[in-house]
Amino acid sequence: MKLSVLYEDNHILLVDKPAGMLVQGDKTGDGTLADECKLYIKKKYNKPGDVYLGVIHRLDRPVGGVIAFARTSKGLERMNKLFQEREVEKTYWAISKHKPPKIEGELTHWLKKDAESNKVTAFNKEGKQGTQKAMLSYKLIGRIGEFYLIEVKPETGRPHQIRVQLAKMGCPIFGDLKYGGERSEDKTAIYLHSRELAFIHPIKKEPVKVTALLPKEQIWGLFGR
């Protein structure tokens, strides 16, 4: 595959992840984005032996868009700290066939993951053992026909957070059968896109803001690139 690099320096690498691709290896044994990034670095810089690459955060397999990796252990440590301290602004775009109850708002739930089914349940109140608090803000930014475009800014980074919280609100993501979304033609992707990452570079101390192009699928095309 041809890797789409959005930002690169000595410490970090931001790329556009294709929907349907794994970030890291799992029991399927399928190829991963991390492997492609290592191959890219190895070839571009003619590096012998193993190439270092740190996974800073993850996107679910059916989700595409901008994702960050670290090229050095120093970069990994400092970027991890930025994510942990919520100093990275993450913006996602989601498409649903259901209109949000309000034009914009904030959602807070307590999430519990079932490891066997790899599915998350959202509760409105704290109390269930093993739950994690999840918070996000959302805004309806467009509508074309039966499709609603929702911008989401997660404050926390829980597994399946955006998918399950939007579904709990009554706006399951189009194509996300796991959480009640309608079936789409693309069985490898759902209509959730990591649109933008913004942060102060932890080493250079300069602002970094990277935006990924929307996927080429027809429905995304209705809302531009």
N, C-alpha and C positions, 0 to 999 in steps of 0.2 A: 504494500500500500504506500501511497505518497503521503507522508506526514505533513499536516498543516500546522506550521509553527506560527504562533501569534506573538510571542515575545521570548527573547533568549539573551542571557548574559552568562558570566562565569559561574553563577550560583544557582540560578533558577531557569526553568524551561516551562513555558505555557503553550499548550497545544489545543487544537480543536478536536475533541474526541468524537468519532463517528458513533451514532446511536447503534446499539446492537453489539458493541465490542466490549470485552472485559477490560477493566483497568489492571487488575492483577489476576494471576492464575487461580483457578479453582478446580474442582473435581472433574470438570468437563475436559480439561486438557486443551482447551481452545487457545489460540493465539491471543496475546494481550497487547494493550497500548503501551505498557511499560517496556515490553520487549522491543516494540517498534521504536520507542524513544532511545533505548540503548543502542540499537542498530544505527539510528540516525547520527547519534553523537560519535559512535565508533568510526563511521565512514567519513563524516565531515571533518573530524579533527585527527583522523588517522591514528586512533588510540589502540595500542596493543593490549591484549589480555582483556579481562573483565572491565566493563564500564560501570562506574558508580551512578545509581539513580535512586533517589529517595521518593517514596510516595507520600505526598503531603496530605491529600484528602482523596475522596473517591466519588464517582458518580455511578449510579445504578446502571447495569448493563444496557437497558433499553433507553437510557437518557444520553443525549449528546451535548456538545458545547465545550466551553473553555474549562480546562483543568490544569492544575499546577503540579509540577514535579521539581525536585531539588537535584542539582548537579554536584553539590558538595555536602558534606555532613554539617558544615556550618550553616549553609543555606537551609537544610532540612530542619535543624534545631530552631533556627530563628523564625522560619515560616510556620512551623508547628506552634510556636509561641503566639504568633499573630492570630492564628486561627483559634487557639484556646482562649485568648483574651478578647475575642470577637472584634478584632481590629481589621478584618477583611470584609469588605462589603460585597455580598454575593447577590446577584440579580438573575432571576430565572423568568422565562416566559412559558406559560402553559396555555393550552387550548382545551376548552371544555364545551360540551354541547348544552351546558346548564348555566344560566345566569346567576352570578353571585347575589346573595340577599341584599348586599349594600355595594355601592360603587367602590368603596375602599374600607378597609378595616384591619383589625389585628386578631389573630387566633392564638389561643393558648390551650394546649392539651397535654395529657400525660400518656406517653406511648409505652406499649409493652410488645416486645417482639417474641414470636414463637419460632424458635430456631428450626424446628422440624419442618414447618410449612413455609418458612422464610416470609412470614406475613406479620405485619404490625397492626395492632389494634389501638385506637385512640379513645381515651376516656376524657370526659369533661371535667372531672374532679380528681384530685390526688387521693390516693388511698390504696390503690391496687399495688401489691408487693412487686417490686422489680420494675416499676414504671420510671420513665425519664421525662422531665418537663421539656416541652417543645414549643417554641414561639416563632411566629412569622407575621409579617404584614403583607397585605395584598392590595392591588388596585386594578380595576377593570379599565383596560386601555384601548379596547377596540372590539367591534362586532362586525362580522360579515356573514350574512345569511343566518345559519343556525349555529355558527361557531363564535365563541367568546374568547378573546385574548386577555389573559390575566397576568399581570406582572407580580412576581412574588419575591420578597426579600426575607430570607430566613435569618433569624437571630441566632438560633442554635443549629447544630448539624447532626441531627439524629437520623438513623437509617430509615429510609422511605418517608421521611418527615413531610415533605411537600405533597407527596402522593396521597398519604393517608389523611392529612389535615384538610386538604381541599375536598377529598371525598366525604369527610365528616361534615364539612360545611354544606354539602349537597352539590358539589361541583367536581365530580370525578374527572380525571384527565382523559381526554379522548384516546382510545387505544389501550388504556390501562385496565385490562380485564381483571387483574388481581384485586383492584379496589373499586370495581363497579363501573368502569368506563365502557363506552360503546366500542365494538370491534372496528378496527380500521383495516385498510388493505395491507399495511406494513406490519407483519407479525413480529418483527425484531425490534421495533421501536415504539415508544409512546410519545405523545405530543407534549413533552416537557423538555426544555432546552436551557442549558446553563449559558445565559446570554452574556454576562459580564462579571469580571472580578476587578476590584479596585482596592489598593492598599499602598502604604508607604513602604518602599523597599527596605527590608530590615538591615541591609548592609550599606547600600548607597544612600539611604535616607531620601530618596526621590520618589515622587508619586508615580505609581504604575496603574494604568487603567486599560484593560484589554476587553474588547468586544468580539464575540464570535458571530460570523454570518449565520443566518437562519438556514436550516436544512433545505434541500432542493425540492422536497415533496410539495405537491400542488397546494395543499391546504396552507402550509407555511407561506407559500408564495403569495397568497392572498393578502398577507400582512407586510409584504416587502422583504428586503434582505438585511 
